[in-house]
Amino acid sequence: MSVINSMLKNIEQRQPTTSLNEQGTVVVDPVYDSHGVIKKLLIIAIALLVVVLSYIYLPTASDDAAQLPERMDLVTKAQSSKEAEQNNTPVLINAPVVSNSDVIKPVAKVEPIIEEVAAVKTDTKEPFVAEKPMVAAITVEPNTVPSANKQSSFQVKKVTQQRTEQQQIAELLRQAKQALEFGLYQEGIDDLSQILNRDKGNIAARSLLAATYFQQQDILSAQSILEHGIAFDSQVLEWRVQLSKIYITRKQYSVVQQLLSDDFDSQGDEQYWALKGTAAQQLGDHTRALVCFEQLTQLQPQQGKWWLAMATSKDAQGDYLSAKRYYLAAIEVGNLNPAVLKHAKQRLQTLGGVS
């Protein structure tokens, strides 16, 4: 009984404490970190957006980069064809300044070409938006070139064409010489004739063509070539000398004297003096012949034939003492064929008693 009472007392003592504890307790709801969750969701959303955008635009950019050289080639070809058409048209000296609207007109032709090429590429997902700015940037470049520069470029091209014509003639002359060296006479004649059709006053080509005809025994063709050249330019001594050789073979010495007049003495060389002296000696003009052969003895003193020619003219004039001296000089110098040497000795022996 006492145990029960003590338990009841204990219970009674505990009840006020429990009520106080129950009255003083405050229930608090749990607090969640909403800002952190929002940040995490935003990061995830941005990452997904980046993945999606990269998936969409990266293939398009790579395709556009692959198409860019092709578009550039098309634009370049279109511009070069347009410039070629403009260059074919005659350029006036006082050409008006080209306006911006005139220069940008080719854009209307270039853009449809690029759009068609872009449409052929079926692997692209979206149309290429930057095509028009690219074309505009390329086509605006002609605006930076003023009309004066275009005229100057046209003049430079014209000078280049003139030089090219001269180079072509030089190349034909080289080919002709090479063909003649290998015995291809017809090919050489064709090349030389082509040169004369372009340049009638080409001295080297006409001289070589006449010499080739002469070598082929086509004397009439050689004569015709040289006579046409002299008619075109009468001051070319080389053509006169070659034509004189032809007339010497025909023994038309008077024509040779007309061709090799005294006006050309200042330009005379060994061939000139030899032809002129031979023609004068054959015509009996020994005074003129002596002048020519004296020039030759100074130019080629080692040739005995010129000393012999001097002796012959002196002998014909009756100046036997001078003739004897020149005969001796011819024999001493030598370089004579046996028949001529024999004649010189015989004539010297005949004149031996002259004192």
Disulfide bonds with the S-S distance in Angstrom:
none
